[in-house]
């Protein structure tokens, strides 16, 4: 798959270059035959940052020419002359981040997509997390596995010590943190063996966690939240969030937000534990099954046991919208950091939904298409099937779509133009989206 992807990028970059250079298939010239000076001249004529970025991905020599001649920077200044100055590097970074997020939004909302599916675990994989091009999956067979989001290649495996059963996990570029009902396990990304196992007895019946180095917040069956400091290796604070079990958590530097089995969401100060507000649905009490928070737009999103997606304004603590986007349980909702337009939602009916963050309207409903024979490739650890995606019409009956094409989505996580899903079975799917223009 990596070789195929590389060839595809090369063809795309060469086609872009040839369009601007005027090289056709019958000219007798190829992009590979051009010297550095000619390539510099051609690249300087490109007037789109995405074209330049695609050319950078073709090969090391093209990447070197574009970066050493500062073509990308010069194009940025041409479009943003006011950015020249002492903070120009910061402005350029923000500009390119916004460009990337805009392309991500366009790809999810209007682009095409394919699914890559493989068997990831001997028994089950019910949770997934995706960050910085890596995917972590597990819960079900006491093993966590790390994969490349680009190639689906297996990268590492982490075994839970003492035959404990994980209930939740998260990771960053250095560490992996796993929660059992009464202990924390911590691994270095580069090592399969756990480097730390908490002593236990601090909490009982942990149900969920949220991790932001150096702290892990653990939600428990008795409604309390335990703040565990990984460096002092002790619980530094204990808060009462709810009188019922905490079913999901998300944290920021300032806030702890926790949903519960009785349908409310508590917001507490991260340092003092003081409760700042309680969010409630306008409908009958519904179990809150998942949470995510947009720091850019100051919105809180939740999915419930009756198929409702909810949105509250964090500044006013008032609901913005509540829409029943699914006929039954929503298990997972997530969005790319920085994306203030789209929210991915998945649940028991197996349909991947993309929802507008501002209105709650469903933008797309996606399932795997049965009309095309799957293409397969193999790596040393797994066989990968490539499948097409089918867009489900708003008025289509889901009962007419076979369950094998829409197994329940137990968890999902959103990356740049990608969504990874797990399905309560032993396989994993990556949905890769391409902008409509490409």
C-alpha positions in Angstrom: 0.0 0.0 0.0 2.8 2.4 0.8 4.4 1.9 -2.6 1.0 2.4 -4.3 0.4 5.5 -2.3 3.9 6.8 -3.2 3.3 6.2 -6.9 -0.1 7.9 -6.7 1.5 11.0 -5.1 4.2 11.0 -7.7 1.7 10.9 -10.6 -0.3 13.7 -8.9 2.8 15.8 -8.4 4.1 15.1 -11.9 0.7 15.9 -13.4 0.6 19.2 -11.5 4.1 20.1 -12.6 3.4 19.1 -16.2 0.3 21.2 -16.4 2.2 24.4 -15.4 5.2 23.5 -17.5 3.2 22.5 -20.6 4.7 19.1 -20.8 2.5 16.5 -22.6 2.8 12.8 -23.0 4.0 13.3 -26.6 6.7 15.9 -25.9 9.4 13.4 -25.3 10.2 15.0 -21.9 9.5 13.8 -18.4 9.5 15.6 -15.0 12.3 13.4 -13.8 14.6 14.5 -16.6 14.5 18.2 -15.6 17.5 19.7 -13.7 17.3 21.6 -10.4 17.3 25.1 -12.0 14.4 24.1 -14.3 12.5 22.6 -11.4 13.0 25.8 -9.4 11.6 27.8 -12.2 8.6 25.6 -12.6 7.8 25.4 -8.9 8.0 29.2 -8.6 5.1 29.4 -11.1 2.8 27.3 -9.0 0.2 29.6 -7.4 -1.4 27.1 -5.0 0.0 26.0 -1.7 -1.7 22.6 -2.0 0.0 22.0 -5.3 3.3 22.8 -3.7 2.6 20.6 -0.8 1.8 17.7 -3.1 5.0 18.3 -5.1 6.9 18.2 -1.7 5.5 14.7 -1.1 6.7 13.3 -4.5 10.3 12.7 -3.6 13.2 14.0 -1.5 14.8 16.0 -4.3 11.6 17.9 -5.0 11.0 18.5 -1.3 14.6 19.8 -1.0 14.3 22.2 -3.9 11.0 23.7 -2.6 12.2 24.1 1.0 15.7 25.5 0.3 14.4 28.1 -2.2 11.6 29.3 0.2 9.0 29.1 -2.6 6.3 28.2 -0.1 7.2 31.2 2.1 7.4 33.6 -0.9 3.9 32.5 -2.0 2.6 33.1 1.5 4.0 36.7 1.5 2.6 37.3 -1.9 -0.9 36.5 -0.7 -0.4 38.1 2.8 2.0 41.1 2.4 0.9 42.5 5.7 2.4 39.4 7.4 6.1 40.5 6.8 7.6 41.3 10.2 8.8 39.9 13.5 5.9 37.5 13.9 5.8 36.3 10.3 6.8 32.7 11.1 3.9 32.4 13.6 1.5 34.0 11.1 2.6 31.6 8.4 2.2 28.6 10.7 -1.4 29.7 11.5 -2.1 30.3 7.8 -1.0 26.8 6.8 -2.9 25.2 9.7 -6.1 27.0 8.6 -5.5 25.9 5.0 -5.1 22.3 6.1 -8.3 22.4 8.3 -10.2 23.9 5.4 -9.2 21.1 3.1 -10.1 18.6 5.8 -13.6 20.1 6.2 -14.1 20.1 2.4 -13.0 16.5 2.1 -15.4 15.3 4.9 -18.3 17.4 3.7 -18.1 17.1 -0.1 -15.3 14.7 -1.0 -15.1 11.0 -1.9 -13.9 8.3 0.4 -12.6 4.8 0.6 -12.4 2.4 3.5 -9.4 0.3 4.5 -10.3 -2.6 6.8 -8.2 -5.2 8.5 -8.3 -7.7 11.4 -6.5 -6.0 14.2 -6.9 -8.2 17.3 -7.3 -11.9 18.1 -10.7 -11.3 19.8 -12.1 -7.7 19.9 -11.2 -4.1 19.5 -13.9 -1.8 20.9 -12.0 1.5 21.4 -9.7 3.6 19.2 -7.7 6.8 19.4 -5.9 8.6 16.6 -3.2 11.3 17.0 -0.3 12.6 14.9 -0.6 9.9 12.2 -0.8 7.0 14.7 -3.8 4.8 15.7 -4.1 3.0 19.0 -6.8 0.2 19.4 -7.8 -2.2 22.0 -10.1 -3.2 24.9 -11.5 -6.7 24.7 -8.4 -8.9 24.5 -6.1 -7.2 27.0 -3.8 -6.0 24.2 -3.2 -2.5 22.9 -1.9 -2.2 19.3 -0.4 0.8 17.5 -0.8 1.3 13.8 0.2 3.8 11.1 -2.8 5.8 10.0 -1.3 6.3 6.5 -0.3 2.7 5.7 -2.3 0.7 8.3 1.0 -0.9 9.1 1.4 -2.5 12.6 3.9 -0.6 14.7 3.9 -2.0 18.2 2.0 -4.0 20.8 1.4 -3.4 24.5 0.3 -6.1 26.9 -1.7 -5.3 30.1 0.2 -6.8 33.1 -1.3 -9.1 35.6 -4.1 -10.2 33.3 -6.0 -7.0 34.0 -8.8 -5.9 31.7 -8.6 -2.4 30.3 -11.7 -0.2 30.3 -10.2 2.9 28.6 -6.9 4.3 27.2 -5.3 7.3 25.6 -1.8 8.3 24.3 0.4 11.0 23.0 3.8 11.2 21.2 5.7 9.7 24.2 3.4 7.7 26.4 0.4 5.3 26.4 -1.9 5.3 29.4 -4.4 2.5 30.1 -7.1 2.3 32.8 -8.3 -0.9 34.4 -11.1 -0.7 37.0 -8.7 0.0 39.8 -5.2 0.8 38.3 -3.3 2.7 35.7 -0.8 1.2 33.3 1.8 3.4 31.6 4.0 2.5 28.6 6.6 4.3 26.6 5.6 4.4 23.0 8.9 2.7 22.1 8.6 -0.2 24.6 6.0 -3.0 24.7 6.5 -3.6 28.4 4.7 -1.5 31.0 7.0 0.9 32.8 4.5 1.7 35.6 1.5 0.1 37.3 -0.2 2.2 39.9 -0.7 0.6 43.3 -4.4 0.5 43.2 -6.8 1.1 46.2 -7.1 4.8 45.4 -10.3 4.3 43.4 -12.6 1.5 42.6 -14.7 0.7 39.6 -13.1 3.2 37.2 -15.2 3.5 34.1 -13.5 6.1 31.9 -10.5 8.4 31.7 -9.1 11.5 30.0 -5.4 12.1 29.7 -3.4 15.3 29.3 0.2 15.0 30.5 1.1 15.0 33.4 -2.4 14.2 34.7 -5.0 11.5 34.1 -8.6 12.2 35.3 -10.6 9.0 36.1 -14.4 8.8 36.3 -15.8 6.2 38.6 -19.0 4.3 39.3 -19.7 6.3 42.5 -19.8 9.6 40.6 -16.3 10.9 41.7 -13.4 12.0 39.5 -9.9 11.2 40.6 -7.0 13.4 39.4 -3.9 11.2 39.2 -0.5 12.9 38.8 1.8 10.5 36.9 5.0 12.1 38.2 4.2 12.0 41.9 2.4 8.7 41.3 -0.6 9.6 43.5 -4.1 11.0 43.4 -3.7 14.7 43.9 -7.4 15.6 44.0 -10.8 13.9 44.2 -13.9 15.7 43.1 -17.6 14.8 43.3 -19.0 15.3 39.8 -22.3 13.3 39.9 -24.4 11.1 42.2 -24.5 8.5 39.5 -21.7 6.7 37.5 -19.4 8.9 35.4 -19.7 7.4 31.9 -17.4 9.7 29.9 -14.9 12.5 30.5 -13.0 15.2 28.6 -10.6 17.7 30.1 -8.8 21.0 29.3 -6.2 22.9 31.2 -9.0 24.7 33.1 -12.0 22.3 33.1 -13.1 18.8 33.8 -16.3 17.9 31.9 -18.1 14.6 32.8 -21.3 12.9 31.6 -23.3 10.5 33.7 -25.7 7.7 33.5 -28.7 9.9 34.4 -28.2 12.3 31.5 -26.5 15.3 32.9 -23.1 16.8 32.3 -21.1 18.4 35.1 -18.5 21.1 34.5 -15.9 21.6 37.2 -12.8 23.7 37.7 -9.7 21.5 37.0 -7.7 22.8 40.0 -10.3 23.3 42.8 -13.0 20.9 41.7 -15.6 23.6 42.2 -18.7 22.8 40.1 -19.2 25.6 37.6 -22.4 24.3 36.0 -24.6 21.4 35.1 -25.9 20.8 31.5 -29.2 19.0 31.0 -31.1 17.8 27.9 -34.5 19.2 27.1 -35.7 15.6 26.6 -36.3 12.8 29.0 -33.2 11.7 31.0 -30.8 10.0 28.7 -27.5 8.3 29.4 -24.6 10.4 28.1 -22.4 7.9 26.3 -19.7 10.2 24.8 -18.3 13.8 25.0 -16.0 16.0 23.1 -15.1 19.7 23.5 -14.1 22.3 20.9 -11.8 24.8 22.5 -11.8 26.9 19.3 -15.6 27.5 19.3 -16.2 26.9 23.0 -18.8 24.2 22.4 -19.5 20.9 24.1 -20.9 18.0 22.1 -22.4 14.8 23.5 -24.0 11.6 22.2 -26.8 9.8 24.2 -28.4 6.4 24.6 -31.5 7.4 22.6 -29.6 8.6 19.5 -29.5 12.3 20.2 -26.5 14.5 19.5 -26.3 17.5 21.8 -24.5 20.8 21.6 -24.1 23.4 24.4 -22.3 26.8 24.5 -19.6 26.6 27.1 -19.7 30.3 27.8 -23.5 30.5 28.5 -24.1 26.8 29.5 -27.1 26.9 27.2 -28.1 24.3 24.6 -27.6 25.4 21.0 -29.2 22.4 19.4 -30.3 18.8 20.2 -31.0 16.6 17.2 -31.9 12.9 17.0 -29.4 12.0 14.3 -29.7 8.2 14.9 -32.6 5.9 15.8 -30.6 4.4 18.8 -27.4 4.6 20.9 -24.6 6.9 19.9 -21.3 5.4 21.3 -18.8 8.0 20.0 -18.5 11.5 18.7 -15.3 13.3 17.8 -13.9 16.1 15.6 -10.4 17.2 14.4 -8.9 19.9 16.7 -9.3 23.2 15.0 -12.3 22.0 12.9 -15.4 24.1 13.9 -17.6 22.8 11.1 -17.9 19.0 11.2 -18.6 16.4 13.9 -18.3 12.6 13.3 -20.8 10.5 15.1 -21.1 6.7 15.3 -23.3 4.2 17.1 -25.1 0.9 17.3 -26.8 1.2 13.8 -23.3 1.2 12.2 -23.8 4.4 10.1 -20.9 6.9 10.1 -22.6 10.3 10.3 -21.0 13.7 9.6 -22.9 16.4 11.4 -22.7 20.2 11.2 -21.3 21.6 14.5 -23.3 24.8 14.2 -26.8 23.4 13.5 -26.8 19.7 14.2 -27.9 18.9 10.6 -26.6 15.7 9.1 -24.2 16.4 6.2 -23.5 12.8 5.2 -24.4 9.3 6.2 -21.9 6.7 5.1 -21.7 2.9 5.0 -19.5 0.4 3.2 -20.6 -0.3 -0.4 -21.4 -3.9 -1.3 -21.4 -3.4 -5.1 -17.6 -3.7 -5.5 -15.3 -6.6 -4.9 -12.8 -5.7 -2.2 -9.2 -5.1 -3.1 -6.7 -6.7 -0.8 -3.1 -6.1 0.2 -1.0 -7.7 2.8 1.6 -6.6 5.4 3.7 -8.8 7.7 1.0 -8.7 10.4 -2.4 -8.2 8.6 -4.4 -8.3 5.4 -6.0 -5.0 4.4 -9.1 -4.8 2.3 -10.0 -1.7 0.4 -13.7 -1.0 0.0 -15.8 1.7 -1.5 -18.1 3.9 0.5 -21.8 4.4 -0.1 -23.6 7.6 0.8 -27.0 6.9 2.3 -29.9 9.1 1.3 -31.6 11.0 4.1 -34.9 9.2 3.4 -33.4 5.7 2.9 -34.5 3.0 5.3 -31.6 1.6 7.2 -33.4 -1.8 7.5 -32.8 -2.3 3.8 -29.0 -2.1 4.3 -27.5 -5.4 5.4 -26.0 -5.4 8.9 -22.7 -6.8 7.6 -22.2 -3.5 5.8 -22.9 -1.4 8.9 -21.7 -3.3 12.0 -22.1 -1.2 15.1 -19.5 1.6 15.6 -18.2 1.2 19.1 -15.6 4.0 18.9 -14.3 6.5 16.4 -11.5 9.1 16.2 -10.9 11.8 13.6 -7.6 12.8 12.1 -6.6 14.9 9.1 -9.0 13.7 6.3 -9.3 10.4 8.1 -11.7 8.7 10.5 -10.8 5.4 12.3 -13.6 3.2 13.6 -13.9 0.0 15.6 -16.9 -2.2 15.5 -17.1 -4.5 18.5 -15.5 -7.3 16.5 -11.8 -8.0 15.7 -11.4 -5.6 12.8 -10.6 -1.9 12.3 -11.6 0.5 9.6 -9.9 3.7 8.3 -12.1 6.0 6.2 -9.9 8.2 4.0 -11.5 11.2 2.5 -10.3 13.1 -0.6 -11.3 16.7 -1.5 -13.8 16.9 -4.4 -11.4 19.0 -6.5 -8.8 16.2 -6.6 
